[in-house]
Amino acid sequence: MIVEYILLGILAPIFLNLMHMLVGIYVVVQRGNIMSLGFSGMGFLTKSIGMIFLVWLGISKLNLDYQIYVPLISFFWFFTHIVEAFVIQHYMRENESEILKGIQIK
């Protein structure tokens, strides 16, 4: 029973957001910042669908206790989402043009 909480509540959101982050880094580096913003918008939809599916799977099919499972999956989903945002922002800043870097207030 505890293994299901660990797999679906902790490892699944970490793995899904890690995959999304790797694709996001590829999009930033190879396609540019504008395309990356579009990918992030679409990523919001796909990650939301993934979150809904994992919650449905855990509660309806595996009969996990929602009072434990939902906060667990939500915390790890949110935490990895914040980590992903900082990593993508780092790569976007590296990909900026020199003109934009020159006019920014530091």
C-alpha positions, 0 to 999 in steps of 0.5 A: 500500500505504501509503495503505491503512494510512493510510486504515484504520489512522489515518483510519477509527478517527478518523472513526468515533470522531468520529461517535460523539463528535458523537452522544454530545454530542447525547445529553448536551445534549439527553437528559441525563447518564443517557441519555448513560451508556446511550449510552456503554455501547451505544457500547462494543459498537458501537465494538468491532464496528467495530474487529473489522470494520476489523481483519478487513477490513485483514488478511483482505481487503486482506492488510495486515501485522498486525504493523504494522496492528493496533498502528496501528489500536489506538493511534489507536482508543484515543487517540481514545477517550480524547479522546472520554471527556474531551469527553463528560465536559466536556459532562456536567459542564456539564449537571449540576444545581446540587444535585449541583455543591453537594455535590461535593468540590472 
